[in-house]
């Protein structure tokens, strides 16, 4: 059962891996995501301008998804000695 939980957490982390990398990697991918969403808004494929709540949304994303996920991964021991 533990192996299944670890794999589930790793799959979740792979989707948001840029958030757990160095700052310049995070910024690069985050900027690409923002530009993609902004273009979608300009083209009418999104209802709201993403720039209105971007930073607040990022903080919430970290507080309620990324940090809890990183804690779960640490508890599973996937980071090895680097998590000490």
C-alpha positions in Angstrom: 0.0 0.0 0.0 2.8 2.4 0.8 4.3 2.0 -2.7 0.9 2.9 -4.2 0.7 6.1 -2.1 4.3 7.0 -3.0 3.6 6.6 -6.7 0.4 8.6 -6.4 2.3 11.5 -4.8 5.1 11.3 -7.4 2.5 11.5 -10.2 1.0 14.6 -8.6 4.5 16.1 -8.1 5.5 15.5 -11.7 2.6 17.7 -12.8 3.9 20.6 -10.7 7.6 19.8 -10.6 8.7 23.3 -11.7 7.4 24.6 -8.3 10.0 22.4 -6.5 13.0 23.4 -8.7 15.4 26.4 -8.5 13.8 29.8 -8.7 14.8 30.5 -12.3 13.1 27.3 -13.4 10.0 28.1 -11.5 9.8 31.6 -13.0 10.3 30.3 -16.5 7.5 27.8 -16.4 5.2 30.0 -14.4 5.6 32.8 -16.9 4.8 30.4 -19.7 1.7 29.3 -17.9 0.6 32.9 -17.3 1.2 33.9 -21.0 -0.8 30.9 -22.1 -3.7 31.8 -19.9 -3.5 35.5 -20.8 -3.7 34.6 -24.5 -6.6 32.4 -23.8 -8.4 35.3 -22.0 -7.6 37.7 -24.9 -9.0 35.2 -27.4 -12.2 34.6 -25.4 -11.3 31.1 -24.2 -11.2 32.2 -20.5 -13.8 34.3 -18.6 -11.4 36.3 -16.4 -8.1 38.1 -16.9 -5.6 35.9 -15.1 -3.6 39.0 -14.1 -6.3 40.1 -11.7 -5.6 37.5 -9.0 -2.4 35.8 -10.3 -0.2 36.4 -7.2 -2.9 35.7 -4.7 -3.7 32.5 -6.6 -0.1 31.5 -6.6 0.2 31.9 -2.9 -2.9 29.9 -2.3 -1.6 27.2 -4.7 1.6 26.9 -2.7 -0.2 27.0 0.7 -2.9 24.5 -0.1 -1.3 22.2 -2.7 2.4 22.4 -3.2 3.6 22.6 0.5 1.3 19.8 1.7 2.4 17.7 -1.3 6.1 18.3 -0.5 5.4 17.4 3.1 3.8 14.1 2.0 6.7 13.3 -0.3 9.1 14.0 2.6 7.2 11.7 4.9 7.4 9.0 2.2 11.2 9.4 2.1 11.4 10.1 -1.6 13.9 13.0 -1.1 16.4 10.8 0.7 19.0 12.6 2.8 18.5 15.9 0.9 15.2 16.4 2.9 17.1 16.6 6.2 
